[in-house]
């Protein structure tokens, strides 16, 4: 039975603990534990899927324990193949450095920086000799490594597996030896890698680390784990309105999971939500708005959460154009009489890139092809469009642009 003092930490938002009895013994020992969290800077951004585990780290820090964050600048060159069906490309040192800096900024939106030690794998692996590599590989057999599900599937289907990829769990496990980890944290898909670290520690005479695994958060598509590559993510550094809107878009069956895994809403309230959902006595829109507000507030503060909620209500419930919509000068054409023409032709893809509503021309073209661009409420399919003073361009669900022709307005005022 779980000690009541640690019930929230060890039960809510937990997939598996190996082993819970030993972890409880360590928590009751009074010793400051070393909590291992590793990340490969293969991508720069953190999303809510990462936050599930990071919130656990913060809870342990509040008990006085120390997080050792390992920046996998060495293993990132391999790329963790977990869940991948093909060999991943290696990243350059510059890509790794840039991704790591962005990741660290976002990491400390959740985890207490003052109670975190940052270590880079290159501290020890840059000095690794061939002798040490051979000794490390001798600890595991090919059969043991093929027990890992993704390796096994690829091997069985005849897809290639590089030797460097098989080194990945060994290198991650060696990190645990270097920092003498007491507990390693990861998603449930990291179970194999974490257990390798546990075995390697025992082989060198260290006490085996405990393994703390959290569930995988399902993304906004409602089917697959949250991932930037699947475009179903909610990033912690995204604009408050974007976070709020994305949370409002999640399928209804995920509401309770999100409350449990990425908010501090008390268990008693969540239990009541479950009852209300089962009896269909709750307004789902209001429940989602509560969830979205909680998540935005966590990363951007109450004021930003209030503003995001007001924006959502105005734009998506009342179907109004937001008052503070960004404006762009239209620059109308003067006709023979000296009057400013009310309509001009513009390339919509260039315009939304210039206005910052799309990151690149290729993204703008993709949005156009998907029917995600509207002018004055009508979807556009061609890049050349007619615009006038006051035209509203909508890109996706939450991005707006208002066209303004100051010269036209001045001409009308002067000639009225």
C-alpha positions in Angstrom: 0.0 0.0 0.0 1.4 3.4 -0.9 2.4 5.7 1.9 -0.3 8.4 2.2 2.3 11.2 2.2 3.4 10.2 -1.3 0.0 9.1 -2.7 -0.4 11.9 -5.3 3.2 11.5 -6.5 3.2 7.7 -6.8 -0.4 7.2 -8.0 -1.7 10.1 -10.1 -0.2 10.2 -13.6 1.9 7.1 -13.2 2.2 4.2 -15.6 4.6 1.9 -13.8 7.2 2.1 -11.0 10.1 -0.4 -10.8 10.1 -1.0 -8.0 7.6 0.9 -5.8 8.5 -0.7 -2.5 12.2 0.2 -3.0 11.3 3.8 -4.1 9.2 4.2 -1.0 12.2 3.0 1.1 14.4 5.6 -0.5 11.8 8.4 0.0 11.6 7.5 3.7 15.4 7.3 4.1 15.8 11.1 4.5 18.5 11.1 1.8 18.5 13.6 -1.1 17.9 11.5 -4.1 19.4 12.0 -7.6 16.6 12.1 -10.1 17.7 11.4 -13.7 16.0 12.9 -16.6 17.6 12.7 -20.0 16.7 14.3 -23.3 18.0 14.2 -26.8 17.8 17.7 -28.4 16.6 16.2 -31.7 13.8 18.9 -31.6 13.8 22.3 -30.0 10.3 22.4 -28.5 8.6 20.9 -25.5 4.9 19.9 -25.7 2.4 18.8 -23.1 3.4 15.2 -23.7 6.8 16.0 -22.1 5.1 18.0 -19.3 3.6 14.8 -17.9 7.0 13.6 -16.7 8.4 17.1 -15.9 5.6 17.7 -13.5 6.6 14.6 -11.6 10.2 15.9 -11.4 8.9 19.1 -9.9 6.9 17.2 -7.3 10.0 15.3 -6.2 11.9 18.6 -6.1 9.3 20.0 -3.7 10.2 17.1 -1.4 13.8 18.3 -1.5 15.3 16.0 -4.1 17.7 17.0 -6.9 17.1 16.6 -10.7 20.1 15.8 -12.8 19.2 16.7 -16.4 21.3 15.0 -18.9 21.6 16.7 -22.3 22.1 13.9 -24.8 24.3 15.7 -27.1 26.1 12.4 -27.9 23.0 10.1 -28.3 21.3 12.8 -30.3 23.8 12.1 -33.0 22.2 8.6 -33.2 18.6 9.5 -32.5 16.5 7.3 -30.2 14.6 4.8 -32.5 11.8 4.3 -30.0 8.6 3.9 -32.0 10.4 4.5 -35.2 10.1 2.3 -38.2 13.3 3.4 -39.9 16.8 4.5 -39.0 16.9 8.2 -38.0 19.4 10.7 -39.4 22.2 12.0 -37.3 22.1 15.7 -36.2 25.0 18.1 -36.7 26.6 19.7 -33.6 25.1 23.0 -34.4 21.6 21.6 -34.6 22.1 19.9 -31.3 23.4 23.0 -29.6 20.5 25.2 -30.9 17.9 22.7 -30.0 19.3 22.2 -26.5 19.3 25.9 -25.7 15.6 26.2 -26.7 14.7 23.1 -24.8 16.3 24.2 -21.6 14.4 27.5 -21.7 11.2 25.6 -21.9 12.2 22.9 -19.5 12.4 25.4 -16.7 8.9 26.6 -17.2 8.0 23.4 -15.3 11.1 22.2 -13.4 12.8 24.3 -10.6 16.0 25.6 -12.1 17.6 26.1 -8.7 17.2 22.4 -7.8 18.5 21.1 -11.1 22.0 20.1 -12.2 22.7 20.1 -16.0 25.2 17.6 -17.4 26.2 17.1 -21.0 27.0 13.6 -22.2 30.0 14.9 -24.0 31.6 15.3 -20.6 32.3 11.6 -20.5 31.6 10.2 -24.0 34.0 12.6 -25.7 36.8 10.8 -23.8 35.5 7.3 -24.4 38.1 4.9 -25.7 37.5 1.9 -27.9 38.3 -0.3 -24.9 35.5 1.3 -23.0 33.1 0.9 -25.9 33.9 -2.8 -26.1 33.5 -3.3 -22.4 30.2 -1.6 -22.5 28.8 -3.7 -25.4 30.0 -6.9 -23.7 27.3 -6.3 -21.0 24.4 -7.1 -23.4 23.7 -9.6 -26.1 22.1 -9.0 -29.4 19.2 -11.2 -28.2 18.6 -8.9 -25.2 18.6 -5.8 -27.4 16.2 -7.4 -29.9 13.8 -7.9 -27.0 13.1 -4.2 -27.4 9.8 -4.0 -29.2 10.7 -1.5 -32.0 13.9 -3.3 -32.7 12.1 -6.7 -32.9 9.4 -5.4 -35.2 12.0 -3.9 -37.6 14.1 -7.0 -37.5 11.1 -9.2 -38.2 10.0 -7.1 -41.1 13.4 -6.9 -42.7 13.9 -3.2 -42.1 17.5 -2.1 -41.4 18.8 -1.5 -37.8 22.2 0.2 -37.6 24.7 -0.9 -34.9 24.8 2.7 -33.7 21.1 2.5 -32.9 21.7 -0.6 -30.8 24.3 1.4 -28.9 21.6 4.0 -27.9 20.1 2.2 -24.8 23.7 1.2 -23.6 24.8 4.8 -23.8 21.7 6.1 -22.0 22.2 3.4 -19.4 25.9 4.4 -18.9 24.7 7.9 -18.0 23.0 6.4 -14.9 26.4 5.0 -13.9 28.2 8.3 -14.3 25.7 10.3 -12.2 24.9 7.4 -9.8 21.1 7.9 -10.4 18.7 6.8 -7.8 15.6 7.2 -9.9 15.3 7.5 -13.7 12.1 9.1 -15.2 10.7 8.6 -18.7 7.6 7.8 -20.7 6.3 4.2 -20.7 8.0 3.8 -24.2 11.3 4.3 -22.4 11.0 1.3 -20.2 13.5 -0.8 -22.0 16.2 1.9 -22.0 15.6 2.7 -18.3 15.9 -1.0 -17.4 19.2 -1.2 -19.3 20.5 1.5 -17.0 19.4 -0.4 -14.0 21.2 -3.6 -15.1 24.4 -1.7 -16.0 24.5 -0.1 -12.6 24.3 -3.5 -10.9 27.0 -4.9 -13.2 29.4 -2.2 -11.8 28.4 -2.7 -8.2 26.1 0.3 -7.9 22.6 0.0 -6.4 20.1 -0.3 -9.2 18.1 2.9 -10.0 14.4 2.8 -9.6 12.4 3.4 -12.8 9.5 5.9 -12.8 7.4 5.7 -16.0 4.6 8.0 -16.9 1.8 7.5 -19.4 2.0 8.8 -23.0 -0.3 11.8 -23.5 -2.6 11.4 -26.6 -2.3 14.3 -29.0 -5.0 16.6 -30.4 -5.9 14.0 -33.1 -7.2 11.7 -30.3 -5.4 8.6 -31.6 -1.6 8.8 -31.4 0.8 10.0 -28.7 1.6 13.7 -28.8 4.4 14.4 -31.2 5.6 17.3 -33.3 6.2 15.0 -36.2 2.6 14.0 -36.2 1.4 17.6 -35.9 -0.8 16.8 -33.0 1.1 18.7 -30.3 0.4 21.5 -27.9 3.7 23.3 -27.3 4.4 25.0 -24.0 6.0 28.0 -25.7 3.1 28.6 -28.1 1.0 31.7 -27.9 -1.7 31.5 -25.1 -4.5 31.8 -27.6 -3.0 28.9 -29.7 -2.7 26.7 -26.6 -6.2 27.5 -25.5 -7.7 26.9 -28.9 -5.8 23.6 -29.3 -7.0 22.3 -25.9 -10.5 23.2 -26.9 -10.1 21.0 -30.0 -9.1 17.8 -28.2 -11.7 14.9 -28.4 -14.1 14.7 -25.4 -12.8 11.3 -24.2 -9.4 12.9 -23.4 -10.7 15.6 -21.1 -10.2 13.6 -17.9 -6.7 12.4 -18.9 -5.6 15.9 -19.5 -6.9 17.1 -16.2 -5.1 14.2 -14.4 -1.8 14.4 -16.3 -1.1 18.1 -16.9 -3.0 20.1 -14.3 -3.1 20.6 -10.5 -6.9 20.3 -10.3 -7.5 18.3 -7.1 -8.4 14.6 -7.3 -11.8 15.2 -5.6 -12.8 17.6 -8.4 -11.6 15.3 -11.1 -13.6 12.4 -9.5 -16.7 14.7 -9.7 -16.0 15.5 -13.4 -15.9 11.7 -14.0 -19.3 11.3 -12.4 -20.8 14.2 -14.3 -19.4 12.9 -17.6 -20.8 9.4 -16.9 -24.3 10.8 -16.1 -24.0 13.4 -18.9 -24.9 16.1 -16.5 -21.9 18.4 -17.3 -21.6 21.0 -20.0 -18.6 19.7 -22.1 -17.8 23.2 -23.4 -17.5 24.6 -19.9 -15.4 21.7 -18.8 -13.0 22.1 -21.7 -12.8 25.9 -21.1 -11.8 25.1 -17.5 -9.1 22.7 -18.7 -7.8 25.2 -21.3 -7.7 28.0 -18.8 -5.7 25.8 -16.3 -3.2 24.8 -18.9 -2.6 28.3 -20.3 -2.3 29.7 -16.7 0.3 27.2 -15.9 2.7 28.5 -18.6 1.7 32.1 -19.2 -0.1 33.3 -16.0 -3.8 34.1 -15.1 -4.0 37.3 -17.1 -3.0 35.5 -20.3 -5.4 32.7 -19.6 -8.2 35.1 -19.0 -7.4 36.9 -22.3 -7.2 33.7 -24.3 -10.6 32.6 -22.9 -12.2 35.9 -23.8 -10.7 35.7 -27.3 -12.0 32.1 -27.8 -15.5 33.2 -26.7 -15.5 36.2 -29.0 -14.1 34.4 -32.1 -15.4 30.9 -31.9 -18.6 31.1 -29.8 -19.9 34.5 -30.9 -18.2 34.3 -34.3 -16.9 37.8 -34.1 -13.7 39.2 -35.5 -11.3 40.0 -32.7 -11.0 43.8 -32.0 -7.2 43.8 -31.8 -6.7 42.0 -35.1 -3.4 42.9 -36.7 -3.8 45.4 -39.7 -1.8 45.6 -42.9 -1.7 48.6 -45.2 -3.4 47.9 -48.5 -2.1 50.7 -50.7 -5.0 51.2 -53.1 -4.6 52.4 -56.7 -5.6 56.0 -57.8 -8.0 56.1 -60.8 -8.3 59.0 -63.4 -10.7 61.0 -61.2 -8.1 60.9 -58.4 -10.3 58.5 -56.3 -8.6 55.6 -54.6 -9.8 52.3 -56.1 -11.5 50.1 -53.5 -10.0 46.8 -54.6 -6.5 45.7 -55.4 -5.1 42.4 -56.5 -2.6 40.8 -54.0 -0.8 37.4 -53.8 -2.3 36.0 -50.7 0.6 33.6 -50.0 3.2 36.4 -50.0 0.9 38.6 -47.9 0.4 36.1 -45.1 4.1 35.3 -44.9 5.0 39.0 -44.7 2.3 39.4 -42.0 3.8 36.5 -40.0 0.7 34.3 -40.4 2.8 31.6 -42.1 6.5 30.8 -41.5 7.3 30.3 -45.2 6.0 30.5 -48.7 5.8 26.7 -48.8 3.7 26.6 -45.6 1.4 29.4 -47.1 1.0 27.3 -50.3 0.1 24.2 -48.3 -2.5 26.2 -46.3 -4.0 27.5 -49.5 -4.2 24.0 -51.0 -5.9 22.7 -47.8 -8.5 25.4 -48.0 -7.3 27.0 -44.7 -7.3 30.6 -46.0 -10.4 32.7 -46.2 -11.1 36.3 -47.4 -14.2 37.9 -46.0 -15.6 34.5 -45.0 -15.0 32.8 -48.4 -12.4 30.1 -48.9 -9.8 31.0 -51.5 -8.1 28.5 -53.8 -6.0 30.8 -56.0 -3.1 32.8 -54.8 -4.2 36.0 -56.5 -7.1 37.6 -54.6 -9.0 40.9 -54.6 -8.8 42.8 -51.4 -10.4 46.0 -50.2 -10.2 48.4 -47.3 -11.6 46.4 -44.3 -11.1 42.9 -45.8 -10.5 40.2 -43.2 -8.1 37.4 -44.0 -8.4 34.3 -41.8 -5.7 31.7 -41.8 -6.5 28.4 -40.1 -8.8 28.7 -37.1 -7.1 31.4 -35.0 -5.1 33.8 -37.1 -6.7 37.0 -38.5 -5.5 40.0 -40.6 -7.4 43.1 -41.4 -6.6 45.2 -44.5 -6.6 48.9 -44.1 -6.2 51.6 -46.8 -5.3 54.8 -45.0 -5.0 56.8 -48.3 -8.6 55.8 -49.2 -9.9 56.8 -45.9 -8.2 60.2 -46.1 -9.5 60.8 -49.6 -13.0 60.0 -48.5 -12.7 62.3 -45.5 -11.4 65.1 -47.7 -14.1 64.7 -50.3 -17.1 64.1 -48.0 
